[in-house]
Amino acid sequence: MAKKRYKKRQHSPTVAAKRLAEQEKLASERERAKNRWDPTGRMLLYFDLVFLAAASILYMNHLISEVISGLCTIIGLILLFIALWLLFGRKRGGSGRGPGL
């Protein structure tokens, strides 16, 4: 009786192309997740924008004094720097640098 030789199964080119496309898709998703903004920093940045706009509108309509307007501006700047630090200043795992400004 003749022995059968077992051959390695050959995959079709479409299977290899599908596997390559899946790997590229996963790599692009990982890259996007790495460059995504921190949700806390993003919400703080939006809140700061609304806070400064509201303070400016109140000051222009003479509903708050100049001292309170200055205080709101200082608070807004502090919140802005905290938001920027959360978004771009913290060290992230892996590369050690977040996206640059």
C-alpha positions as CSV (number, residue, x, y, z in Angstrom):
1,M,0.0,0.0,0.0
2,A,1.3,3.4,-0.9
3,K,1.7,6.0,1.8
4,K,0.0,9.3,1.3
5,R,2.0,12.3,1.8
6,Y,0.3,15.0,3.8
7,K,0.6,18.4,2.1
8,K,0.4,21.7,3.9
9,R,-2.9,23.2,3.2
10,Q,-2.6,26.2,0.8
11,H,-4.8,29.2,1.5
12,S,-6.3,31.0,-1.3
13,P,-5.1,34.5,-2.1
14,T,-8.4,36.0,-1.0
15,V,-8.0,34.6,2.5
16,A,-4.5,36.1,2.8
17,A,-5.8,39.4,1.5
18,K,-8.6,39.4,4.0
19,R,-6.2,38.6,6.9
20,L,-3.9,41.5,5.8
21,A,-6.8,43.9,5.6
22,E,-8.0,42.9,9.0
23,Q,-4.5,43.4,10.5
24,E,-4.3,46.9,8.8
25,K,-7.7,47.8,10.2
26,L,-6.6,46.8,13.8
27,A,-3.4,48.7,13.4
28,S,-5.2,51.9,12.3
29,E,-7.7,51.5,15.2
30,R,-4.8,51.2,17.7
31,E,-3.2,54.3,16.2
32,R,-6.4,56.3,16.5
33,A,-7.0,55.2,20.1
34,K,-3.4,56.3,21.0
35,N,-3.9,59.8,19.5
36,R,-7.4,60.3,21.0
37,W,-7.9,63.2,23.4
38,D,-8.4,62.5,27.0
39,P,-12.2,62.8,27.7
40,T,-11.6,64.7,31.0
41,G,-9.4,67.2,29.4
42,R,-11.7,67.7,26.4
43,M,-14.8,68.3,28.6
44,L,-12.7,70.7,30.8
45,L,-11.7,72.6,27.7
46,Y,-15.3,72.9,26.5
47,F,-16.5,74.0,30.0
48,D,-13.7,76.6,30.1
49,L,-14.8,78.0,26.8
50,V,-18.4,78.3,27.9
51,F,-17.3,79.8,31.3
52,L,-15.2,82.5,29.7
53,A,-17.9,83.3,27.1
54,A,-20.5,83.6,29.8
55,A,-18.2,85.8,32.0
56,S,-17.5,88.1,29.0
57,I,-21.2,88.4,28.1
58,L,-22.1,89.3,31.8
59,Y,-19.3,91.8,31.9
60,M,-20.3,93.5,28.6
61,N,-23.9,93.9,29.9
62,H,-22.6,95.4,33.2
63,L,-24.1,92.5,35.2
64,I,-20.8,91.8,37.0
65,S,-18.1,94.1,38.2
66,E,-14.6,94.5,36.7
67,V,-13.0,92.7,39.7
68,I,-15.3,89.7,39.3
69,S,-14.6,89.7,35.6
70,G,-10.9,89.7,36.2
71,L,-11.3,86.9,38.7
72,C,-13.3,84.8,36.2
73,T,-10.6,85.4,33.6
74,I,-7.9,84.2,36.0
75,I,-10.0,81.1,36.9
76,G,-10.5,80.5,33.2
77,L,-6.8,80.6,32.4
78,I,-6.1,78.2,35.2
79,L,-8.7,75.8,33.9
80,L,-7.3,76.2,30.4
81,F,-3.8,75.3,31.5
82,I,-5.1,72.3,33.4
83,A,-7.1,71.1,30.4
84,L,-4.1,71.5,28.1
85,W,-1.9,69.6,30.6
86,L,-4.5,66.8,30.7
87,L,-4.6,66.7,26.9
88,F,-1.0,67.1,25.9
89,G,1.3,67.2,29.0
90,R,0.9,63.8,30.7
91,K,3.2,61.0,29.8
92,R,1.4,58.1,28.2
93,G,2.4,54.5,28.2
94,G,4.5,53.2,25.4
95,S,6.0,56.1,23.4
96,G,6.2,58.5,26.4
97,R,4.9,61.4,24.3
98,G,1.4,62.5,23.4
99,P,0.6,64.3,20.2
100,G,2.3,67.6,19.8
101,L,0.5,71.0,19.5
